[in-house]
């Protein structure tokens, strides 16, 4: 299976995890997905009152410079580890 196919499968699997991950793990999942599917963070950082949006953006921006392929592989590995 290609990395793109594994990434797509992990995306589907992420919706059916046996239990909901903690918030830090959810941020990691989100940031790896965004980096793997879109690349480096773009757009404006959400304002001070948007705590969730700001945390998500900061987590994604923290991966700046990570290749899309590396982020995709880390995403696949993380989801597989959460499947149990």
Secondary structure by P-SEA (a helix, b strand, c coil): ccaaaaaaaaaaaaacccccccaaaaaaaaaaaaaacccccccccccccaaaaaaaaaaaaaaccccaaaaaaaaaaaaaaacc
